[in-house]
């Protein structure tokens, strides 16, 4: 293998590994129910109740902590972080 071939091969390996390291994002399964989750949360539903609602009404299993992380990052619920930890412990 010549030095030029080795350099090209090394560059190909590094490019492949770079692509493999890139973080891939997928859409949340909660996205379809965003409006309902926000409305129920604003009405006072805690994360365990929201998890139960998703399981019963939409046959979707989601852990309360997953719902919490999803709702905290929404702009319409920004500023409610103080209550979230207390609500998570309720159930």
C-alpha positions as CSV (number, residue, x, y, z in Angstrom):
1,X,0.0,0.0,0.0
2,X,1.4,3.3,-1.0
3,X,1.5,6.3,1.3
4,X,-1.2,8.0,-0.8
5,X,-3.5,5.0,-0.6
6,X,-2.9,4.7,3.1
7,X,-3.8,8.3,3.6
8,X,-7.0,7.9,1.5
9,X,-7.9,4.8,3.5
10,X,-7.3,6.6,6.8
11,X,-9.4,9.5,5.7
12,X,-12.2,7.1,4.8
13,X,-12.0,5.4,8.1
14,X,-12.1,8.8,10.0
15,X,-15.1,10.0,8.0
16,X,-17.0,6.8,8.7
17,X,-16.2,7.0,12.4
18,X,-17.2,10.6,12.5
19,X,-20.6,9.8,11.0
20,X,-21.0,7.0,13.5
21,X,-20.3,9.3,16.4
22,X,-22.9,11.9,15.4
23,X,-25.8,12.0,17.7
24,X,-29.1,11.1,16.1
25,X,-32.3,12.6,17.2
26,X,-35.7,11.0,16.8
27,X,-39.0,12.6,17.5
28,X,-40.6,11.9,20.8
29,X,-43.5,9.5,20.9
30,X,-45.2,12.1,23.1
31,X,-45.2,14.7,20.4
32,X,-48.6,13.5,19.0
33,X,-50.2,14.1,22.4
34,X,-48.5,17.4,23.2
35,X,-51.6,19.6,23.4
36,X,-53.5,17.1,25.6
37,X,-50.5,16.6,27.9
38,X,-50.0,20.4,28.3
39,X,-53.8,20.9,29.0
40,X,-53.9,18.1,31.5
41,X,-50.7,19.3,33.2
42,X,-52.1,22.8,33.5
43,X,-55.3,21.5,35.0
44,X,-53.1,19.9,37.8
45,X,-52.4,16.4,36.6
46,X,-49.1,15.0,37.9
47,X,-46.7,12.9,35.8
48,X,-48.0,9.6,37.1
49,X,-51.6,10.6,36.1
50,X,-50.4,11.6,32.7
51,X,-48.6,8.3,32.3
52,X,-51.7,6.4,33.3
53,X,-53.8,8.5,30.8
54,X,-51.5,7.7,28.0
55,X,-51.5,4.0,28.8
56,X,-55.3,3.8,29.0
57,X,-56.4,6.2,26.3
58,X,-53.7,5.8,23.7
59,X,-52.1,2.4,24.6
60,X,-48.7,4.2,25.0
61,X,-46.3,3.4,27.8
62,X,-44.3,6.3,29.0
63,X,-42.5,6.6,32.3
64,X,-43.4,9.6,34.4
65,X,-39.8,10.9,34.3
66,X,-39.9,10.8,30.5
67,X,-43.1,12.9,30.5
68,X,-41.5,15.3,32.9
69,X,-38.4,15.7,30.7
70,X,-40.6,16.2,27.7
71,X,-42.9,18.8,29.3
72,X,-40.1,20.8,30.9
73,X,-38.5,21.5,27.6
74,X,-41.7,22.9,26.0
75,X,-41.8,26.7,25.7
76,X,-45.4,26.9,26.9
77,X,-44.5,25.3,30.2
78,X,-41.3,27.1,30.8
79,X,-41.1,28.5,34.3
80,X,-42.8,25.5,36.0
81,X,-39.5,23.7,36.8
82,X,-39.9,24.5,40.6
83,X,-43.0,22.3,40.9
84,X,-41.9,19.5,38.7
85,X,-39.7,17.6,41.3
86,X,-42.5,17.8,43.9
87,X,-45.1,16.6,41.4
88,X,-42.9,13.7,40.3
89,X,-42.7,12.3,43.8
90,X,-46.5,12.4,44.1
91,X,-48.3,9.4,42.7
